Amino acid sequence: MDNAFLIRAEQVKKCYGNLEVLKGIDLEIKPSEIVCITGESGAGKSTLLHILGTLDKPDHGEVYYKNERVSSLNKKQLATFRNQNLGFVFQFHQLLPEFSALENACMPAWIAGLSKKEAEEKAKPLFAMLGLEDRMHHKPNELSGGEQQRVSVVRALINSPGVIMADEPSGNLDSKNAKALHEHFLKLRDQLGQTFVIVTHNAELAALADRNLHMVDGVFK
């Protein structure tokens, strides 16, 4: 297995009933790479992202992370693996309304066993990097949609994941906030060496990626 790759998927297949959603996907993701997966709705993009992110298991094939065969891990091991190695950003920010932006962002670090102080010390530079240093103590309903989504990015980054999995991260934002979010992804790649795997319908985001993989009917075309 080649250590140059963070993630390798080998002949990944997935069916739901009689519907074959993924038909034998081979994929390699390098460190510090932004990879966008595009395609029509129903092509299998989100299913693949969920399998790469260990949120779902393939019916056939293997997924490796830094040469570890993650598809063989049990449920408890997978939860620990995700917390330590992966960050997630979805179309909807999924922030808890009763907690501040800072508290929301720190939750994965608390789950990992960091103290409140340790987690906040990790979070604060990330808030600054995403232009949110003055918004840390605001509740989600006091933030704009773009700010809420950037908080979710801080939350995804808090445990220094190898890869961030993003499913339509700008799909709920207007064009101005979407462009700003995309620029932050580039900044995080350049300054932190962050790797992203992004499912998107946004042509501008796909054009900025290091690689754009187009999916049609469960395979890359």
ABEGO torsion letter per residue (X at the ends): XBAABABBBBGBBBBBEABBABAGBBBBBBBGBBBBBBEBBGAGAAAAAAAAAGABBBABEBBBBGGBBAAABBAAAAAAAAAAABBBBBABAGBBAABBAAAAAAAAAAAAGBBAAAAAAAAAAAAAAAGAAAAAABBAAABBAAAAAAAAAAAAAAAGBABBBBBGAAAABBAAAAAAAAAAAAAAAAAAGBBBBBBBABAAAAAABABBBBBBGGBBX
